[in-house]
Amino acid sequence: MIIGSHVSFKSDQLLGSVKEALSYGANAFMFYTGAPQNTLRKEIDESLTKEAQTLMEYNGIDIKNVICHAPYIINLANRSSEEKWQFSIEFLKKELSRCDALGISYLVLHPGSSVGLPEEEAIQNIIDALNETLKNNYHCMILLETMAKKGTEIGSLEELKTIMDQVKYPLGVCLDTCHVSDAGYSLTDFNAFLEEFDNTIGLDYLHCIHLNDSKNPCGARKDRHENIGYGTIGFKTLETICYHPKLKDIPKILETPYVGESLEDKKRIYPPYYYEIKMLKEREFDKELLKHIHEKYKTL
């Protein structure tokens, strides 16, 4: 099983990301090259990148299973302001260049939100933006993420298919389990969903899975992630996805909530990833998981 989680990318850049992933018992991971809410970025340090690649090789982490995520501030769907739309394109180009410098093969991108525009127009804006962005022939491939359809989000299976059919350059897909459930696709019969995905987009285009439970019922269109086994999707379904033979070569990335006493002021909150990965490896749901996480970190 190829599994990991979101990790940080700070002063020691990719090297620190690798070390954090290893501390969770992961053999894959995902990161942002800077804060997802702003444009502040440090130059990629080539020496730190080489150290990170050496550490990955030593610990059996294939760099093909390392995923970068584009920042949230990129919105290719809305062109009400030409200046903001062009900014999104230019910033996406910079992120792809940074991924190329790091040797990363996949960049996950939220397609965007229409913000008042008709959906057809918003989808065309995304198509035009991606055709403009990808003229430079980057090594890194963009993976369009399935979205929860919260508000004016673009990102159903059918919408992604429309975009991919009209972009002249190779694209892939990142399947987010919370998002597709919230968007109204039932995962209870996962084989049926996988067949729908294959018929609509094609399994060959699936290169990453965000493995998250959901706080919401199917079709709620709210996008609220939950810890593995504690939500409406449930442990058994998520375990099935992890071990599905058709998905064995695809990295599964956890984006589940931190656990702790005070999430509002971000005090005494802790990453659940080591324990969730352990639980999935052992294939047995631990109903005391959140309690164990809190007790473990409380003593540190």
C-alpha positions in Angstrom: 0.0 0.0 0.0 1.3 3.4 -1.0 0.2 5.8 1.7 1.1 9.1 3.3 -0.2 12.4 4.4 0.1 16.1 4.0 3.4 17.3 5.5 5.0 20.7 5.9 7.6 22.4 3.7 9.5 25.0 5.8 13.1 26.2 6.2 14.6 22.8 5.3 12.1 22.5 2.4 11.7 19.0 0.8 14.2 17.5 3.3 12.0 18.4 6.2 9.0 17.1 4.4 10.7 13.7 3.9 11.7 13.5 7.6 8.1 14.3 8.7 6.7 11.7 6.3 9.0 9.1 7.7 8.0 9.9 11.3 4.4 8.9 10.3 5.5 5.6 8.8 4.6 6.8 5.3 6.0 5.9 1.9 4.3 8.8 0.1 3.5 12.4 1.0 2.0 15.7 -0.2 3.1 19.3 0.5 2.7 22.9 -0.5 5.8 24.8 -1.6 4.6 27.7 0.6 1.5 28.8 2.5 -1.6 27.9 0.4 -3.2 31.3 1.1 -0.5 33.6 -0.1 2.3 34.1 -2.7 5.3 34.1 -0.3 7.8 31.6 -1.6 11.5 30.9 -1.0 13.9 29.9 -3.7 14.3 26.2 -4.1 17.6 25.1 -2.4 19.2 22.6 -4.7 21.4 21.1 -1.9 18.4 20.5 0.3 16.5 18.9 -2.6 19.4 16.5 -3.3 19.6 15.6 0.4 15.8 14.9 0.4 16.1 12.7 -2.7 18.9 10.7 -1.1 16.9 10.2 2.1 13.9 9.1 0.1 15.9 6.6 -1.9 17.5 5.2 1.3 14.0 4.8 2.9 12.2 3.4 -0.2 10.1 6.4 -1.0 9.6 6.7 -4.8 9.6 10.3 -5.8 6.7 9.5 -8.2 4.6 9.0 -5.0 5.4 12.6 -3.8 2.7 15.0 -4.6 2.6 18.8 -4.6 -0.6 20.8 -4.0 -1.2 24.2 -5.7 -2.2 27.1 -3.5 -5.9 27.9 -2.9 -5.4 31.5 -4.2 -5.3 30.2 -7.8 -8.7 30.4 -9.4 -8.8 29.7 -13.1 -12.6 29.7 -13.4 -13.4 33.3 -12.8 -12.3 35.9 -15.4 -14.4 38.8 -14.1 -11.1 40.5 -13.4 -8.6 39.9 -16.3 -5.8 40.9 -14.0 -6.6 38.4 -11.3 -7.2 35.6 -13.9 -3.8 36.3 -15.5 -2.2 36.4 -12.0 -3.6 32.9 -11.4 -2.0 31.6 -14.6 1.4 33.2 -13.9 1.5 31.9 -10.4 0.5 28.4 -11.5 3.4 28.5 -14.0 5.8 29.4 -11.1 4.5 26.5 -9.0 5.0 24.1 -11.9 8.6 25.4 -12.3 9.2 24.9 -8.6 7.9 21.3 -8.9 10.2 20.7 -11.8 13.2 22.0 -9.8 12.2 19.6 -7.0 11.8 16.6 -9.4 8.0 16.3 -8.5 5.8 14.6 -11.1 2.3 15.8 -10.0 0.8 19.0 -8.9 -2.8 18.8 -7.6 -5.0 21.8 -8.6 -8.5 22.8 -7.5 -10.1 23.7 -10.9 -11.7 26.8 -9.5 -15.0 28.5 -8.6 -17.2 30.4 -11.0 -18.1 33.1 -8.4 -21.3 34.3 -10.2 -20.4 33.3 -13.7 -22.4 30.7 -15.6 -20.8 27.3 -15.2 -20.2 26.9 -18.9 -18.3 30.1 -19.0 -16.3 29.2 -15.9 -15.3 25.8 -17.4 -14.2 27.5 -20.6 -12.1 29.9 -18.5 -10.3 26.9 -16.9 -9.7 25.3 -20.3 -8.3 28.5 -21.7 -6.1 29.1 -18.7 -4.7 25.5 -18.7 -4.0 25.7 -22.5 -2.1 29.0 -21.8 -0.2 27.6 -18.8 0.9 24.4 -20.2 2.5 25.8 -23.4 5.8 25.6 -21.6 5.8 21.8 -21.5 6.6 21.2 -17.8 7.8 17.8 -16.6 5.2 18.1 -13.7 1.7 17.1 -14.7 -1.4 18.9 -13.3 -3.9 16.7 -11.5 -7.4 18.2 -11.4 -9.0 17.5 -8.1 -12.5 16.2 -7.7 -14.4 18.8 -5.6 -17.4 18.8 -3.2 -19.4 21.2 -5.3 -19.5 23.6 -2.4 -20.8 27.0 -3.4 -19.8 27.6 -7.0 -16.9 25.0 -7.2 -16.2 23.3 -10.5 -15.1 19.7 -10.1 -17.6 16.9 -10.7 -16.4 13.9 -12.8 -18.3 15.2 -15.8 -16.9 18.7 -15.5 -13.3 17.4 -15.2 -13.9 15.2 -18.3 -15.1 18.3 -20.2 -12.0 20.2 -19.2 -9.6 17.4 -20.0 -11.2 16.8 -23.5 -10.5 20.4 -24.5 -7.1 21.0 -23.0 -4.4 20.2 -25.6 -1.8 19.0 -23.0 -1.8 15.9 -20.7 -3.7 16.2 -17.5 -4.6 13.7 -14.7 -7.0 13.5 -11.8 -6.7 13.5 -8.0 -9.7 11.7 -6.4 -10.7 13.2 -3.0 -13.0 10.7 -1.2 -14.6 13.4 1.1 -15.2 15.6 -1.9 -16.8 13.1 -4.2 -19.1 11.9 -1.3 -20.1 15.4 -0.5 -20.7 16.0 -4.2 -23.2 13.2 -4.2 -21.3 10.2 -5.5 -21.9 7.2 -3.2 -18.7 5.2 -2.3 -20.6 2.5 -0.4 -20.5 0.2 -3.5 -17.0 1.3 -4.4 -16.7 -1.0 -7.4 -19.7 0.7 -8.9 -18.2 4.1 -8.3 -14.9 3.0 -9.8 -16.7 1.8 -12.9 -18.5 5.2 -13.2 -15.2 6.9 -12.8 -13.6 4.7 -15.5 -16.5 5.2 -17.9 -16.6 9.0 -17.4 -12.8 9.8 -17.2 -10.8 6.6 -17.3 -8.8 5.0 -14.6 -5.6 5.6 -16.5 -5.9 9.3 -15.7 -6.1 8.7 -11.9 -2.7 9.4 -10.3 -3.5 10.4 -6.7 -6.2 9.8 -4.0 -6.9 12.1 -1.1 -8.1 9.6 1.5 -10.4 11.4 3.8 -13.6 10.6 5.8 -16.4 13.2 5.7 -18.4 14.9 8.5 -21.3 15.2 6.1 -23.9 12.9 4.5 -23.5 12.0 0.9 -24.5 15.0 -1.3 -24.2 17.7 1.4 -21.9 19.8 -0.8 -20.1 21.1 2.3 -16.4 19.8 2.2 -15.7 19.0 5.8 -13.0 16.3 6.3 -13.2 13.9 9.1 -10.6 11.4 10.6 -10.5 7.9 9.1 -13.4 5.8 10.3 -15.1 8.7 12.3 -17.2 10.0 9.4 -20.1 9.1 7.1 -17.9 7.2 4.6 -16.6 4.8 7.3 -13.5 2.8 7.9 -14.5 -0.3 5.8 -15.0 1.7 2.7 -11.8 3.6 3.1 -9.9 0.4 3.8 -11.4 -1.1 0.6 -10.1 1.9 -1.4 -6.7 1.6 0.2 -6.4 -2.1 -0.8 -8.3 -2.1 -4.1 -6.2 -4.0 -6.6 -6.9 -1.5 -9.4 -5.5 1.3 -7.2 -2.4 -0.5 -5.8 0.1 1.8 -7.6 -1.7 5.0 -6.7 -0.5 7.1 -3.7 -3.2 7.6 -1.0 -2.7 10.9 0.9 -4.4 11.7 4.2 -5.7 15.2 4.7 -7.6 14.4 7.9 -8.2 17.0 10.7 -5.7 17.5 13.5 -6.8 16.2 16.9 -6.7 18.2 20.2 -8.3 20.3 22.8 -8.5 23.8 21.2 -8.8 23.8 17.4 -9.9 27.4 17.3 -6.7 28.9 18.8 -4.6 26.0 17.4 -3.2 25.1 20.9 -2.6 21.5 21.9 -3.6 20.0 18.5 -1.7 17.2 16.9 -1.4 15.4 13.6 -3.3 12.0 13.5 -1.4 10.6 10.5 1.0 8.1 12.3 -2.0 6.5 14.0 -4.3 6.5 11.0 -1.6 5.0 8.7 -0.9 2.4 11.4 -4.6 1.6 11.6 -5.0 1.2 7.8 -1.9 -1.0 7.7 -3.3 -3.2 10.4 -6.7 -3.2 8.6 -8.6 -2.8 11.9 -10.5 0.3 13.1 -9.5 1.7 16.5 -12.5 3.3 18.0 -10.2 4.9 20.7 -8.0 6.4 18.0 -8.6 10.1 18.8 -8.1 9.4 22.5 -4.8 7.6 21.9 -3.5 10.4 19.7 -4.3 13.0 22.3 -2.8 11.0 25.2 0.3 10.3 23.2 1.1 13.9 22.3 0.0 15.2 25.7 3.0 13.7 27.3 5.6 15.2 24.9 
